[in-house]
Every structure is written in C-alpha cells, then in structure tokens.
C-alpha cells in the first residue's frame, strides 16, 4: 500500500528524472507552478522542455499526464526519448516541445482527474454555449458514484456493467459511462463548469509553441484503454480525408478513428481537436497514443473506487491507501515486458513523424 510520503517520493523521482534528461539533452526548461501543493506540501506544476530551431516551420509536441496518474508511464517514455536520442533527428529542422504533467495535481495525488474532480479530456468545450447533456449517464450515476464502497457494491457494479454491455454494446456503453457529464461535480467523468487550470495552462504553452509554425504534430500519451502493452494511435473529432491520409503516411494502418456513425463517442471535450482548432490556418494533426494496461473492468473499478475515496472515504485509511495502489496498478504496469513493449511502440511512432 502507499502513503502520502511514498506517493510524493515517487512523483518527485519521476519528475526529476525527466528534468535531468531534458537538461542533459540540451533542452530549455520552463515551469508553470500549480496553485495547489502535492501530498506532502511540495510544489507541483507543469514542466515544458523545448529544443530545435526557434524559427522552424514545423512543431512536434509530445504531452503526458493529461489524466494525471497516466503521467507515470508518459513521463518515463518522454525521459527515454530524451536519453536514447530518438528526438535528435527531429531537432535538425523542427521545433520539439515536451510538456510534462499537463495535470500535475492528478499526477502528484495519484488521481486521473484534477483538483476539481474534472476529467480534463472532457473540459475542452465552449463553456459559453449550453453544456453537453449525456442522457445515458443518468442510468449509471448512482452505481458509479456510491456513498459506500465495499465488496458487495463491487459485485453489484460488475454485474451491472456486464448486463449493460450486453444490452447497449461496447460503444454506447462507453459513451454513456465515459463520454463526459457536466451535471454532477462529484461524479465520475465530470467535465467541469469552466476552463480548468490545466486547460488554460496548456493553451498558453501551445499558443507560444505554435507561433510562426505552418505545421504541427501533437502526440498525447495515455494509458488504460486497450489490450495490455498495445499502443494504438487514435484521432478524435470530425475526420477529414487529409487528416487520415497524413496520419497514414506517417504511421500506416496503426492509426485508428472513432466510429464514423458517431464520432462524439470519443470527442466531447477532448484536448486534441481543441488544440487543432486554435490554429485553423496551420496544418495540425493531434493524435493520442494509448497503451492498454489491465482488463477494462479493473481499470473502471479503480476509477470508481478512487472517486468514492475522494468524495466519501478516508484517504489515510488502509482502504484508502489500497485504492491508491490499485489505481496506480491500473494505469502503470510495473513489469519489464510491458515497459519494453510500450517503449518500442513509442520509439517507432516518434521516429516516423
């Protein structure tokens, strides 16, 4: 089990390894401090490492930790890209920017969400317009957000998930449960009521990095969806033939897209389409590289348990610390074969840009 001290130590060691690798590789570092502290009171924030010609027409940006705890693997991959020279060929004629811990609060506190319980990949919407309504979420909100978490509830949750999967099918179930909701701030998959700190910060970083660029590739590192160790490239939002063709020129058939009949299943409030839209005159392609970890039901259960813990549970209890251990295991597989699989895929994807 984990405690606050060991959580903070793990976070700091992972961050420091990235900063050291960036410095050794000759990258310039910038820091955006978060207004809240880490588990033991330490300063946390988003780090940016930049290198390559400042006047390059093309930008390559690699981000990690949008879903905080997923940053452990993302940070490790960014660090290895720096240390093993994979980025060096890009630096000859392209600007390279690595954004470490887009969601530093979730990264430090072992949460997928941010300080306001917001799933940041549902926060990139126009809040001046009416908020999206996820009618499918209503049927699941009680069982996803219980006031008591015990073995009996876990069994009930798993049974309900099996029944709903058979009745709705995987895509509609995913949309209902994970497509984002804007009505229940304490509930899972909350998209927020306005732009979060992490959104505003990445917008500033992106705007600065994109100045003077005609083209850009944005690669966002994630974990928790798909088969163990398999790295899938996914594009979100409305597709165009030009975007699909550009992705396939670089990566062949490993680029995936949401179902054509309902792209909103994976696109409501996601970061990639928003960053693309900030510079419509440029040729921007934003993709997610997603690595599977544990079976989907275990990942979903760890997220529900963590949400319960921060709403109703005792963080410092043995149960609370076990939940923290479980959610780390759900998004970071600490096994040599897994780490080599994800590294090989990441290296090949970045080298093909």
C-alpha positions in Angstrom: 0.0 0.0 0.0 1.0 3.6 -0.5 1.1 6.5 1.9 1.5 10.3 1.4 5.2 10.2 1.8 5.8 7.4 -0.7 3.4 9.0 -3.2 5.3 12.2 -3.1 8.7 10.5 -3.4 7.5 8.5 -6.4 6.2 11.7 -8.1 9.3 13.7 -7.4 11.7 10.9 -8.6 9.8 10.5 -11.9 9.7 14.3 -12.5 13.4 14.8 -11.6 14.4 12.0 -14.0 12.6 13.9 -16.8 14.2 17.2 -15.9 17.6 15.7 -15.7 17.3 14.0 -19.1 16.0 17.2 -20.7 18.9 19.2 -19.3 21.4 16.6 -20.5 19.9 16.7 -24.0 20.2 20.5 -24.2 16.5 21.3 -23.9 15.4 24.7 -22.5 13.1 24.3 -19.5 10.2 26.3 -18.3 7.9 25.8 -15.3 4.2 26.6 -14.7 3.6 26.1 -10.9 0.2 24.7 -9.9 -1.7 26.8 -7.2 -2.1 23.7 -5.0 0.6 21.6 -3.3 1.5 17.9 -3.6 0.7 15.3 -1.0 3.4 16.4 1.5 3.2 20.1 0.7 5.7 20.3 -2.1 5.5 22.5 -5.1 4.0 20.8 -8.2 3.4 22.0 -11.7 3.7 21.5 -15.4 7.2 21.5 -16.9 8.0 22.3 -20.6 11.2 21.3 -22.4 12.0 22.8 -25.8 14.7 22.5 -28.4 15.3 22.8 -32.1 15.3 25.8 -34.4 13.1 28.6 -33.0 12.1 29.6 -36.5 11.2 26.1 -37.7 8.0 25.9 -39.7 7.0 22.6 -38.1 6.4 21.8 -34.4 6.4 18.3 -32.8 4.8 18.4 -29.3 4.6 15.4 -27.0 2.4 15.7 -23.9 2.0 13.5 -20.9 -0.2 13.3 -17.8 -3.4 14.9 -19.1 -5.0 12.2 -17.0 -2.7 12.7 -14.0 -1.8 9.2 -12.9 -1.2 8.2 -16.5 1.7 10.6 -16.4 3.9 7.9 -14.7 4.2 6.0 -17.9 4.1 9.1 -20.1 6.9 10.7 -18.1 9.0 7.5 -18.3 8.6 7.5 -22.1 9.4 11.2 -22.5 12.5 10.6 -20.4 13.6 7.7 -22.5 13.0 9.5 -25.8 15.4 12.2 -24.5 18.1 9.8 -23.2 18.2 7.5 -26.2 18.5 10.2 -28.8 15.2 9.4 -30.6 14.4 13.1 -30.8 17.7 14.2 -32.2 16.8 13.7 -35.9 13.7 15.9 -35.5 15.7 18.7 -34.0 17.5 19.3 -37.3 14.6 21.2 -38.9 11.7 21.0 -36.4 10.9 22.6 -33.0 10.3 19.9 -30.4 8.3 20.6 -27.2 7.7 18.1 -24.4 5.0 19.0 -21.9 5.4 17.0 -18.7 2.4 16.6 -16.5 -0.4 18.6 -18.1 -2.4 17.7 -15.0 0.2 18.0 -12.2 -2.4 17.7 -9.4 -3.6 14.3 -10.6 -0.1 13.2 -11.2 1.1 14.0 -7.7 -2.0 12.8 -5.9 -2.4 9.6 -7.9 -5.7 10.7 -9.5 -6.8 10.6 -13.1 -8.8 13.8 -12.6 -7.7 17.2 -11.5 -8.1 19.2 -8.3 -11.8 19.9 -9.0 -12.6 16.3 -9.9 -12.6 17.2 -13.6 -11.7 14.7 -16.3 -9.6 17.2 -18.3 -10.2 15.3 -21.6 -13.8 16.4 -21.2 -13.0 20.0 -20.3 -12.1 21.4 -23.8 -15.6 22.6 -24.7 -17.0 26.0 -25.4 -18.5 27.0 -22.0 -20.2 30.0 -23.5 -22.6 27.5 -25.1 -25.1 25.3 -23.4 -23.4 22.4 -21.7 -23.5 19.0 -23.4 -26.1 16.6 -22.0 -25.2 12.9 -21.6 -28.6 11.3 -21.2 -27.1 7.8 -21.0 -25.1 8.7 -17.8 -28.3 9.1 -15.8 -28.9 5.3 -15.7 -25.5 4.7 -14.2 -24.8 7.7 -12.0 -26.0 6.0 -8.7 -24.0 2.8 -9.2 -20.9 4.6 -10.4 -20.9 7.1 -7.5 -22.0 5.2 -4.3 -21.7 6.6 -0.8 -20.4 3.2 0.4 -17.6 1.2 -1.2 -17.3 -2.4 -0.2 -17.2 -5.9 -1.7 -21.0 -6.0 -2.1 -21.0 -2.8 -4.1 -18.1 -4.0 -6.3 -20.1 -7.2 -7.1 -23.2 -5.1 -7.9 -21.2 -2.8 -10.1 -19.6 -5.6 -12.1 -22.9 -7.3 -12.7 -24.5 -4.1 -13.9 -21.6 -3.5 -16.3 -22.0 -7.0 -17.8 -25.7 -6.5 -18.3 -25.3 -3.0 -19.8 -22.6 -4.2 -22.1 -24.8 -6.9 -23.5 -27.8 -4.6 -23.8 -26.1 -1.5 -25.2 -23.0 -2.8 -26.9 -19.4 -1.5 -26.1 -19.5 1.8 -27.9 -22.8 3.1 -26.5 -21.9 1.9 -23.0 -18.6 3.7 -23.3 -20.4 6.9 -24.4 -22.9 6.7 -21.5 -20.3 6.0 -18.8 -17.1 7.7 -20.1 -18.4 10.2 -22.6 -18.4 13.0 -20.1 -21.1 14.6 -17.9 -21.5 18.2 -16.8 -24.3 17.9 -14.2 -22.6 16.2 -11.2 -19.4 17.8 -9.9 -18.7 14.9 -7.5 -19.4 12.2 -10.1 -17.1 10.3 -12.4 -16.3 11.8 -15.8 -17.2 15.3 -14.8 -16.3 17.8 -17.5 -16.3 21.0 -15.3 -18.2 24.2 -15.4 -15.4 26.3 -17.0 -11.9 26.0 -18.3 -9.7 24.3 -15.7 -6.2 25.5 -14.7 -4.6 22.7 -16.7 -6.6 23.7 -19.8 -5.6 27.3 -19.5 -2.0 26.4 -19.0 -1.7 24.1 -22.0 -3.5 26.6 -24.1 -0.8 29.2 -23.2 2.0 26.7 -23.8 0.5 25.6 -27.2 -0.1 29.2 -28.3 3.5 30.1 -27.6 4.9 26.9 -29.2 2.8 27.4 -32.4 3.9 31.0 -33.1 5.2 31.1 -36.7 4.5 27.4 -37.4 2.9 26.2 -40.6 2.6 22.6 -39.5 2.5 20.6 -36.3 2.1 17.1 -35.0 0.8 16.7 -31.4 1.2 13.3 -29.7 -0.6 12.8 -26.4 0.5 9.8 -24.3 -2.2 7.9 -22.4 -2.7 4.5 -20.6 -5.6 2.4 -19.5 -7.5 1.6 -22.7 -7.0 -1.5 -24.9 -5.0 -4.7 -24.7 -2.0 -4.9 -22.4 1.0 -3.2 -23.8 -0.5 -2.5 -27.2 -0.1 1.1 -28.4 -2.9 2.4 -30.5 -2.9 5.7 -32.3 -6.3 7.4 -32.2 -7.6 10.6 -33.7 -10.5 12.3 -32.1 -13.2 14.5 -33.5 -14.5 15.1 -37.0 -12.4 13.3 -39.6 -11.2 14.6 -43.0 -9.5 12.7 -45.7 -6.5 15.0 -45.5 -6.0 14.2 -41.8 -6.4 10.5 -42.3 -4.0 10.5 -45.2 -1.4 12.5 -43.3 -1.7 10.1 -40.3 -1.3 7.0 -42.6 1.6 8.5 -44.4 3.5 8.6 -41.1 2.1 5.6 -39.3 0.4 3.3 -41.8 -2.5 1.2 -40.6 -2.0 1.6 -36.8 -3.9 4.9 -36.8 -7.5 4.4 -35.6 -10.5 6.7 -35.6 -13.8 6.8 -33.7 -16.8 5.0 -35.3 -17.8 7.1 -38.4 -21.5 7.0 -37.4 -21.0 8.7 -34.1 -17.6 10.5 -33.6 -18.9 12.1 -30.4 -18.3 8.8 -28.6 -14.7 9.8 -28.1 -14.5 13.5 -28.9 -16.7 15.6 -26.5 -14.3 18.0 -24.7 -11.1 16.3 -25.8 -7.8 18.2 -26.0 -6.6 17.3 -29.4 -9.4 18.8 -31.6 -9.3 21.9 -29.4 -5.6 22.4 -30.0 -6.1 21.8 -33.7 -8.8 24.4 -33.8 -6.7 27.1 -32.1 -4.7 27.5 -35.3 -7.0 26.7 -38.2 -4.7 28.2 -40.8 -1.9 25.7 -39.9 -1.7 22.1 -40.8 -2.1 20.5 -37.4 -2.6 16.8 -36.6 -3.2 15.8 -33.0 -3.3 12.1 -32.0 -3.4 10.0 -28.9 -1.0 7.1 -28.3 -3.0 4.9 -25.9 -1.5 1.9 -24.1 -3.6 -0.9 -22.6 -2.8 -2.0 -19.1 -5.3 -4.1 -17.2 -8.6 -5.5 -18.3 -11.2 -2.8 -18.8 -13.4 -3.8 -15.9 -10.4 -3.5 -13.4 -9.5 -0.1 -14.8 -13.0 1.2 -14.5 -13.4 -0.2 -11.0 -10.2 1.5 -9.8 -11.5 4.8 -11.2 -14.9 4.4 -9.4 -13.2 3.4 -6.2 -10.8 6.5 -6.3 -13.8 8.8 -7.0 -15.6 7.3 -3.9 -12.5 7.7 -1.8 -12.1 11.4 -2.5 -15.8 12.1 -2.1 -16.7 9.9 0.9 -13.7 7.8 2.1 -10.8 8.2 4.5 -7.7 8.9 2.4 -5.3 7.9 5.2 -7.0 4.6 6.0 -5.7 1.2 4.9 -8.6 1.0 2.5 -7.7 4.4 1.1 -4.1 3.5 0.5 -5.1 0.3 -1.1 -7.3 2.1 -3.5 -4.4 4.4 -4.4 -2.2 1.3 -5.0 -5.0 -0.2 -7.2 -5.4 2.9 -9.4 -1.6 3.1 -9.9 -1.6 -0.5 -11.0 -4.5 0.2 -13.4 -2.6 2.9 -15.3 1.1 1.8 -14.9 2.2 -1.8 -15.2 5.5 -2.2 -13.5 6.7 -5.2 -15.5 9.8 -5.4 -17.7 8.0 -6.9 -20.7 5.3 -4.2 -20.6 7.7 -1.4 -20.3 9.7 -2.7 -23.3 6.6 -3.1 -25.4 5.4 0.4 -24.8 8.9 1.8 -25.3 9.3 0.1 -28.7 6.0 1.3 -29.9 6.6 4.9 -28.7 10.1 5.0 -30.2 8.7 3.8 -33.6 5.8 6.2 -33.6 8.0 9.2 -32.8 10.7 8.2 -35.3 8.1 8.1 -38.0 6.9 11.7 -37.5 
